[in-house]
Amino acid sequence: MRSRNDQTLRSLIGKAALAGIAVCSLMACSATKVELPRGPFYFPPPPDAPRIQFLTGFGDSSIVEQPSTFALFLAGTQRPDDVTKLIKPYGIAVSKGNIYLCDTIARTVYLINPITKRFESIRGNAGSVRLKKPVNLTLDETGKLYVADAERGEVLTYSPDGDYLATLGRGVDMKPVAVAVDLENLYVVDIKHNVVKILDRTTGEYEREIGANSRSEVDTLSLPVGIAIDKERSLYVTNVGSGKMLKLDIDGHPLLTLGGIGDGYGEFARPKGIAVADDGIIYIVDAGFQLVQMYSPEGKLLMHFGAPGERRGSLNLPAAVFVTKDNIDYYRRYADPTFALEYLIFVVNQQGDDKVAVYGFGQRKGAATGAPGTGSGNDKTR
């Protein structure tokens, strides 16, 4: 971000907050309409080269095409405003066009597909295995869902179509708030004990845990809330207590530590969701500053996007992030024709109209390939 890298997050968020107060005051004192900028919404802003474009978002089932008002009148079975609203979503995963979304208040996981016009609670969420507080979820290579239920203290599994399969972790003392999976194990973030519990992904049997006996303050888990896993089976864990992200091997050895509580570049107020793209870029949601920070595989801060504001594409209490190339052709319709999409970034907001915001990572067509935010930012890697 070149010249902007000498600014602090406090300055940026402070300006956004003041702008918000000014808008609210204006709206309260008069009926004057506040005109927001038109056209594509890019990050970073000019004069830097755009790398992320806000594409679209949704907050209810109206993203699925509704019958016309006249057709509804003839059928007499549904009102035009009969939509399912997302209340307080959190975890998200995307596979084969399907969006799987936890809603902690509705106590369900929604299966959403804008192409096949599906927006429904998974059918396996019923009876004695009904979800109580689904916080986060992940998918394995077959599309099988693993849902962390903080109130049940278990991880429930479902088929890609939403049929209940099994409950994992029964009898294990834990409060699961996030999950990751590889070919052998299920990695469960246990916020109650500040550890990552490792279960057999088939039987759910407890095998071991990491983070309980850290050798130093550097690799200590402190109120861990988010987890991701990369192709090398390295684990990335966000910690609200310390404001740090820890990269660990599956034996718990620290590989990288970044962040810390603060208001400067490379620091966090409340880190939550995390994702790692195929290119190694690390995406970390900061619910306090209401933005997503992006880091290189080595832990250098590249740029951030989102931030609070009135314009669509701003973030509002973000909680989770998911990066994918799945179904990218469908979302190209929302991109500027001059912007070449490379992959998609889904961010979950717990407030506002767009509970799910979809961004595209890419660059202007014909522009030289390079990493985003290649300026001399405040590198807080440790």
VEXGUTOR-151707 format. One record per atom (N, C-alpha, C): x, y, z. Coordinates in steps of 0.2 Angstrom, whole numbers, plus 5000, padded with zeros to 4 digits. Example, Ala and Ser with C-alpha at 12.3 -4.5 7.8 and 13.67 -1.06 7.14 Angstrom:
<sites>
506649725039506249785039506649845039506449895035506849955036506450005039
</sites>
This chain:
<sites>
500449945000500050005000500450065000501150064999501550114998501550175004501250235001501250285006500750275012500350235011499850225016500050185022500650145021500850105026501150135032501250205032501550235038500950265042500350255040499750265044499550205049499250215054499050165059498350145058498150085060497450065060497050115064497350135069496950185073496650245069497150265065496950325061496450305056496550255053496050235048495350215051495350185056494650165060494350225063494850275065494550335068494250375063494550385057494250425052493550385050493550325049492950285047492350305053492550295059492050305064491850385064492250425063492050495063491550515057491750475051491350485046490650455047490650395051489950365052489550415057489950445062489550495066489250555062489650575058489450635054488850615049488850555046488250535042487650525047487750495053487150485057486850555059487350605061487150665063486750705057486950695051486650725046485950695044485950635045485250595044484750615049485050625055484650645061484350715061484750755058484550825058484150845052484250805046483850825040483750765036483350775031483150725026483650715020484150755021484650755015484950685014484950665008485150595006485950605005486250555008486950555008487150515002487550544997487650514991488350474992488350404991488950364991489250354985489850344984490250334978489950274974489850284967489650234963490250194960490050144956490550104953490850044957491350014954491649954958492049984965491949944970492249954976492949914977493449944976494149914976494549924983494949874984495449884990496149864987496649894988496749954992496450014987496250074990496050124986496550154982496350194977496850234973497350274977497950284975498250274968498550204968498450164973498750094973498350054968498650004965498349954961497849914964497249904962496749864965496849794965496749754971496849684971496249654973495849684977495149654979494549694977494049664974493449704973492849674976492449714979491849684982491349664977491149604977490749584971489949584973489749554978489049554980488949524987488349524990488249504997487549484998487349455003486649445005486549435012485949445014485749435021485149395022484849365017484249325018484149285011483549245011483449205006483249234999483149304999482949334993483549334987484149304989484649294984484349234979483949194982483649144978483049174974482949164968482449204964481749184967481349234968480649224971480149234965479649194965479049204960478849274960478549294955478249354954477649364959477549434960476949444965476349414962476249424956475649394953475549324953476149284952476149214953475949194960476249234965476149214972475349224974475149284971474349294972473949234969474149214963473749154960473849094965474449084967474549014971474249024978474249084980473949094987474349054993474949044992475249004997475849035000476149094997476749124999476649194998476949235003476949305003477549334999477549384995478149404992478749424997478549445003479049455008479249395013479049335011479149275015479849255014480349285017481049265016481349245023481849205022482249175028482849225029482849255035483349305037483849275041484549285039485049265043485049315049485149275055485149315062485849335064486249285066486849295068487349245066487549245060487949195057488649195059489049145058489749135060490149105055490249035056490648995052490348985045490848985040490648975033491148925029490848885024491248845020490848845013491248835008490948835001491248774997490848734994491048684990490548664985490748654978490348634973489748684972489848744973489248794972488848804978488848754983488548764989488848804995488548844998488748885003488448855010488848835014488648815021488748865026488248885030488348945034488048925041488448935046488148925053487748985055487248975059486849035062486749015069487149045073487149035081486449045084486049095082485449105085484849065082484849055075484349005072484548935074485148925077485348855079485348805073485648825067485548785061486148795057486248755052486748765046486348775040486348825037486048835030486448815025486048775020486348755014486048805008486548845005486348895001486648884994486248894989486548884982486248934977486548984975486149034971486049014964486348954962486248934955485648884955485648834960485148784960484548814964484548874967484048904970483848874977484348854980484248824987484448874993483948874997484148915004483748875009484048835013483648795017484148765023483848755029484148725034484348655033484948635034485048565033484548515036484348465032483848425034484048375040484648365041484848325046484848355053484748415053484648455060483948445063483948385066483248375069483348325075482848315079482748265084483348275090483548215092484048215098484748245096484848245089485448275087485448345084484848385086484848445084485348495087485548535082486148585084485848635090486348655094486148695099486548765099487148765097487548825096488048815091487848805084488348795079488748855078489448855079489848905079490248905072490548855071491048845065490948785062491248775055491148715052491748715047491848655044492348645039492148585035492448575029492348515025492948475023492848415022493448375020493448365012493848325010493948315003493348284999492948255003492348225000491748275000491748335004491248375005490848365011491048315015490748305021490848365026490348375030490348435034490448415042490848455045491048445052490848515055490348505060490048565063490248565070490548625073490748635080490148665083489948625088489348655092489648665099489648735101489948755107489548735113488848725112488448715118488348635119488348595114488348525114489048495116489548535115490248515116490448455112490148455106490348405101490448425094490648385090490648405083490148355079489748385075489248345072489448345064489248285061489448275054488848265050488948295043488348285039488648275032488248245028488348235021488348305017488648305011488648365007487948395006487448345006486748365005486348385012486748375017486448395024486148345028486248285026485948225030486448215036486148205042486548185048486948125047487548125049487948055049488148035056488548075060488748055066488948115071489048095077489248145082489948125084490448165084491148155086491348195092491748165096491948195103491448185108491048135108490548125114491048105120490848135126491248115132491948155132492148195127492748235128492548295131492948315136492748375139493048435135492648475132492848525128492248575126492448635124491948685121492248705114492048665109492248675102492048735099492448775096492248845093492548845086492948795084493148795077493448725075493448715069493748645067494148645060494548605060494948595053495048525053495148495046495248425045495748415040496048355041496548335035496348255034496748225030496548155029496448105034496748125040496748075046496448105052496548165053496248195060495748255059495448265065495048325066495348365071495448425070495748475074495248515077495148515083494548555087494848605091494648665090494848725095494448715101494748705107494348705113494548765117494048815117494148875120494148865128493848815130493748805137494448795140494848755137495448735140496048765136495948805131496548845128496948795124496648745121497048695117496748675110497048645106496748615100496748535102496148505102496148435103496148405096496448345096496548305090496148245090495648235086495248175086495348135080495148075080495148035074494548055070494648075064494048105060493548055059493647985059493147935058492747915064493147905069492847875075492647935080493047985080492948045085493248035091493647975092494047965098494548015099494648035105495148085107495848045107496348085103497048055103497548095107497548165106497948205110497748275109498148325112498048395111498648435111498648495108499248535108499048605111499548635114499448695117499348695124499348645127499248635135499848655139500448625136501048635140501548675136501348735134501848775130502448785133503048795130503648805132503848875134503448915131503548985132502949025130502949095132502349135131502249145124502749135119502649145112502149095109502149035111501748985108501148965112500949005117500448985121499749005118499248965118498648975115498249015121497849065119497549105124496849125121496349095123495649105121495649095113495849035111495849025103495149015101495049045095494449045092494349025085494949025081494949015074495448965072495348925067495848885065495848875057496448865054496448845047497048795046497048755041497548705039497748715032498448715031498648725024498848655021499148655015499248595011499848555015500248585019500848555022500648525029499948535031499648515037499948555043500048625041500248665047499548695049499548715055498948735058499048815060498548855059498548925060497948935065498148965071497648975076497649045078497049075078496949145081496749145088497049195092496949195099496649265101496049265104495749335106496149355112496349305117496649325123497349365122497749345117498349375116498449415110497849415106497849455099498349425094498649365095499149335091498849285086499149275081499049215077499649165077499549105079500049055079500049005074500548995070500648945065501048885069500748825069501048765072501048705068501548665069501548595066501048555070500848495067500348455070500548425077501148435079501448415085501448475090501248535088501148595092501748635092502248625088502848665088502748725084502948785087502848855084503248865077502948885072503248895066503248965064502749005067502749075065502249105070502349165073501949205077501949275074501249295074501249365071500649405075500649465075500149505078500249525086499749525089499749555096499249605097499049615103498549665104498749735103498449775099498649845098498249875092498449935090498149975085498549995079499149965079499549975073499549925068499849935062499849885057500149815059499849765058500149705060499949685067499449725070499149705077498449695076498149675081497449655081497049685087496449695087495949705092495649645095495349605090495049545091495049495085495549465084495649415079495149355079494849335074494349285074494449235069494049235063494149185058494749195054495049135051495649135048495549085042495949105036495949065030496649065027496849015024497449015020497348995013497449045008497349035001497848984998497748954992498248914989498948944988498849014987499549044986499849064992499649044998499949055004499749115008499349155005499149215008498749205014498849225020498449215026497949275027497349255028496749305029496549295036496549355040496349355047495849405048495249385050494749435052494849465059494849535059494849565065494149595067493849565071493149595073493149665076493649675080493749745083493849795078494249795074494349845069493949835063493549785062493049765057493349765050493849725049494249725043494549655043494849635037495249575036495949595034496449565038497149585036497449525032497849545028498149495023498949485025499149425025499849425027500249375022500849385020501249335016501349275020501549215016501649155020502249165025502649215024503149225029502949275035502349295035502049335040502149405039502249435033502349505032501649535030501449585034500749615032500749645025500249625021500249645014499749705013499149695016498649745015498049725019497549765020496949745023496349775019495749745020495149765016494549765021494049795019493349795023493349865026493449865033493349925037492649945037492449975043491749995044491550055039490950055037490750115033490050105031489750155027489050155024489050115018489550115014489550085007489550005007489149975003489149905002489849885001490049825004490749805004491149825010490849875014491149885021490949825025491349815031491149755035490849785042490449735045490049755050490049695055490449695060490649645065490749575061491349575057491449515054491749465059491649395057491749345061492149285058492049275051492349215048492549235041493049195038493249205031493349145028493249135022493349075018493549095011494149065009494449075002494349014998494149024991494048974987494048994979494148944975494048954968493448924965493048894970492448854968491948904965491648884960491148924957491248994955491949004953492149074952491849104945491649054941491349084934490649114936490249084941489649114942489749194945490249204949490349264952490649314947490949294942491249344937490749394935490149374935489549424932489549494937489849484943489849544947490449584947490949554943491649584943491649644938492049694939492149734933492549704928492349714921492549684916493349684915493649744918494349754918494749724923494349684928494649654934494649584933495249544933495349474932495349444939494749404940494749364946495149304946495549294952495949234953495549184958495249214963494849174968494449214972493949184976493449224979493649224987493349274990493449274997492749295000492449245004491849255008491949275015491649335017491749355024491049365027490949335033490349335037490349395041489749435041489649485045489049465050489149485056488649475061488049525062488149585059487749635058487649665051487149705050487149735044486649695039486649725033486149695028486549635024487149645023487549585019487849545025487549495027487849455032488349405029488349395022488849365019489049415013489749435013490049475008490449435004490449444998490849404993491349454989491949444990492549484987492849444982493249474977493649434972494349464973494849414973495549434973495749424966496149474963496349474957496749544955496749564949497149624947496849644940496949704939496749734932497049694927496649684922496949644916497449684912498049644911498649674908499149704913498949704919499449734924499949684926500549704928501049664930500849624936501049554936500949514942501349534948501049534953501449554959501049544966501349534971501049534978500649594979500149584983499749654985500149684991500049754991500349784996501049774997501449784992502149774992502649834995502249874999502649935002502949915008503349965011503649945017503249955024502749915024502349915030502649905037502249915042502549895049502549825050503049785049503049715049503149695057502549665059502549645066502649565067502949535062503149465063503649455069503549395072504049385078504349315077
</sites>
